[in-house]
């Protein structure tokens, strides 16, 4: 089964700083999803990447997909307290395109 | 109406109780999902329904019983649960399961505590 490893597990940054979260897959990626979750709440869809080299942005959040490395990175520019939460990557794989998730990265942004 | 709603948001039950979780989607999707989220573990897929038909049961114990009366509603019936079943239960929907690039949209979750 497909496994996703996210790094770092947690991150504390000062407001205004840039940061990057990585997601690496054990198998070929057919679609890579980024979600944000506030503690104890549902997942909010951020963006989906499907092609190698693809890059998408949502407000100050940019995600890229490196298909060869089976890896995606999520970059936040000029972080704000509203960016705080858990960022989860999900990937589709296997014959039924089941969505598998990483364990998440907990982001804290200090004002 | 927001995309995917879940009720109740919080539930505390004893091991001998019977309760149900409800999920409703207003996105016109055809697939619905139940996930379990426990502390320090990745999201675990429990069940998948496509057009009301169950297409996946991820080896879930029989004390969890799903029901999908139509493409917009999904229930999870709970009975004789164990304390280790305490978790956040998330419902999601998508256009059609089993396809590539099929984005799932999630509800706010039900925080379940089993005493």
Interface residues (C-beta under 8 A of the other chain):
Chain A: X4 X30 X31 X33 X35 X40 X41 X42 X43 X44 X45 X48 X50 X88 X90 X92 X96 X97 X98 X99 X100 X101 X102 X103 X104
Chain B: X4 X6 X40 X41 X42 X43 X45 X56 X88 X90 X92 X97 X98 X99 X100 X101 X102 X103 X104 X105 X106 X107 X108 X109 X111
